[in-house]
């Protein structure tokens, strides 16, 4: 079963385009949008399990230059 999550990101505005482009190329990501509001970017991604999700957040997203904060929302159904 696939685990789906919507991940919200706050980024340094000087790096927003670079972060967006990097996220768009990640194999787990199905959709990504720049948004207005509390967060700057939202990504919909799919994972094999919780460990895959965790390593994606820590190793891929949070290691991108300019990412200030992430909030992960796992879909229940």
Secondary structure, DSSP 8 states (H G I E B T S, - for coil): --EEEEEEEEE-GGGHHHHHHHHHT-TTEEEEEE-SSS-SEEEEEEESSHHHHHHIIIIIITTSTTEEEEEEEE---
